[in-house]
């Protein structure tokens, strides 16, 4: 008739938890009703009447909906219509009876015939209300029925309590994975379940009659004594505690002597509840003993130890982390204040580590960090703390120092140890360290100030060439404040309209025409004037502003260069730089393409320049995004080519259209040298892979001539123009001055060749 399962045990359990402890309480808010009718208007009318009395109500439109409610939820009372299509009220009654549902049923029906009423009552209905009904009559019937329902539940509860002890005992003995025990009033075992053998290695007979101290670890005897001997009453009659239990002594391996025997120690969560001769009078005089369980929590304790370790240690190097260092530093400062001693904090940043990480990958970088941490630990004294702060930064706490000389000895020892190369998988790796030192109390009287000032001193040594140490001084604060000021001003530069986009022309060497421009950022500072990127890009990268700057430059350049075509200057190719931070943004592709589309700039005239190291920093994320750009017609160029991986196998995997020869290789082209081998190799590689080629940083006629003669067709550099504002760039596009320059160069070359 209906393919619904019986009510779930979970629903029954929830219902028991929901019911008030005082079962005689029949107030509306403690009763839950289900209203069943196939006519929406009658169901709504019934709902209004019942809800107005304060009852919790669910509506079931038809018999099938009622069955679905009853299969999953529990109710105290059902107000049921009899005459319904498909699943009738009679069917619902049969379902209630068949599945032993405790809810009372009151039939609310227009069928008031004797046979109809009799049939409903015979099949389990408690009462009958005829439609149309008086609201007062209906509510009186509901109240009477619920009172009867509560009385039945109370009687059932009394019967259940009579069986509870036996059922509880049976459940514990046959189902519990825990050790179950009973003690007499003197603390001796009177019962143990079979679990004692698996948990502790004892048989039940070995422990029955023995005192609990036989198996409780000595360190936890006091806790056990509190659990078992205290005559607790009322709410304190049940307690629990974590207690270690000693297993039976057994030979660790065959052949070991008795002296080598080991006893297993098991961490348990021990629960104890008092037993009283007269349950209704829980007094100390009636105390008869204790019963409870012991649950094995050894794995949980081990997990807690792991979690505690992870919370205060770096997972890669297993060194203390920032949180643990700060705790130890706080304690060391307190002791130094009390004893009027000095202490020192070193902040250490590895030099050249980023190069290793970028060129050989993160796995090699992680192995190098482990090797570095091992060497650093070998430089410490007992009581010193070495901590990894994150990335390639470490901090050292030296709690016992007398003078600066003590710190100098350790700093020089560290620099000396790191000067020896690290050999990992046949790679000989070199790293140095920039070390900043802050002494207590001169450089700060709190942990935060000491760490910050050591960090400032570290940046000071980096600015002087790296690989050394520097003590903090008050003068450094001014430099640090300047850097903070630069960061603060940079954050407002976009909103204050202080950023500018300059353009450097890219020239076709066949005819001197400008075939493209590269967009470059400048900062028009209100006090300092025009600031070049070298002064603020590193700050932008460290503070997370680089992506915001890149987004701004790109969106601005898209719009501006697109407007040049509208002014009759032709379709100009645009190159924009892209850093890894921007590419790694989850929404990069969508944001970038939306900005391009909104500007009206044609994707086929756009070239994205990205370094090899940027691609290699996370190929799995970056390469698919570059492919998305290329699918839209955007060209991809590898910038600074030859300074990174320069691996043909990697290059073939990238969605690349062009290579850009780095200025460092171009600068090697001189008149007194026969050739530049690296440039030749890059030109040959570009030809072999059918990639276009552009050289940057071209400044001399010698370089220009060399590049033309070796097949480089496109260049940019000061020989033609430095980066200029848009207005000057538009003049260059109109006047085409480089065509005449190239013709003159060509004529000079022809004359020179003829003379030879």
Secondary structure, DSSP 8 states (H G I E B T S, - for coil): --------HHHHHHHHHHS-S-TT---GGG-EEEEEES-HHHHHHHHHHHHHTT-EEEEEESHHHHHHHHHH---SEEEE-S--SSS-HHHHHHHHHHTT---EEEEEES---HHHHHHHHHTT--EEEESS--HHHHHHHHHHHHHHHHHHHHHHHHHHHHHHHHHHHHHHHHH-SSEEEEEETTSBEEEE-THHHHHHS--HHHHTTSBGGGTB-GGGHHHHHHHHHS---GGGGEEEEEEEEEEEEE-SSTT--GGG-EEEEEEEEEEEEEEESSTTS--STTEEEEEEEEEE-HHHHHHHHHHHHHHHB-TTT--B-HHHHHHHHHHHHHHHHHHT-EEEEEEEEEESHHHHHHHH-HHHHHHHHHHHHHHHHTT--TT-EEEEEETTEEEEEEEEESSHHHHHHHHHHHHHHHHS-EEETTEEE--EEEEEEEEETTT-SSHHHHHHHHHHHHHHHHHTTSSEEEE--HHHHHHHHHHHHHHHHHHHHTTTT-EEEEEEEEEETTT--EEEEEEEEEEEETTTEEE-GGGTHHHHHHTT-HHHHHHHHHHHHHHHHHHHHHTTS---EEEEE--HHHHTSTTHHHHHHHHHHHHT--GGGEEEEEEHHHHHHTHHHHHHHHHHHHHTT-EEEEEEETSS---HHHHTTS---EEEE-HHHHTT--TTSS--HHHHHHHHHHHHTT-EEEEE---SHHHHHHHHHTT--EEESTTT---B-HHHHHHHHHH-HHHHHHHHHHHHHHHHHHH-
